[in-house]
Amino acid sequence: MNAVGRQLAAIVTACVTVILAVTLWAAPTVADMIAPTSTPTPTVDMSGARIGDADLSGADLSGADLSGADLSEVDLSGANLTGANLTRAKVTDADLSGADLSGADLTGADLRGTNFVGAILCNANLTDARIDADASITVEC
């Protein structure tokens, strides 16, 4: 390869590097995509998703389909999960403190080790859910 070819290859490589860096820098995170907003958001379908160890505190997941999702160690403190479908979801060692789960379906969900302090569970369905025997859950409506 001659000097002009090498110089052209170096320029192309530099351009591709810049494009990739800008694309990765501007890419939204899961939390950014479902962050709380002042306008109604469409229903989120994350059924079967693996979202372990994420910060979704304060997220608006009202009406979301999280059935079968793995939410292990996820911070959902203060999140709006009203009417959410969490059937057979794995929500172990998660933080649901202050979250609103009014009308949520938690049928068969694994909730062991999860923090429910201040969570609102009015009309939530906990049929066959696995919860620690010493869990402190207060149903507030």
C-alpha angles and dihedrals in degrees: 000000000000127000093266091052092050091048091049091049090051092051092049091048091050092049093050090049092052092047092050093047093051092045093050093043092052096043111117121236123230089258091052091053094054101028118141115273135181092242126068113271126214119254112281118225111205097145111159092006122146108223101157121168097006130142108238095151111155093008119152104234096152110155091004120155105232095153111152091001121146106232096163113161092357118152105230095157111152091004122149106236097157111155092359120155108233098158111157090355119153106230099162122158089359129142114241095157110148092001119143109231096164109158092359118150109230096164110159093355119153104232100163116146093010123142111233098169107146093357116148111228100168109158091352115153110233097168110154091353116151110234130167112262090234096045115134107225123166118187107219124181 
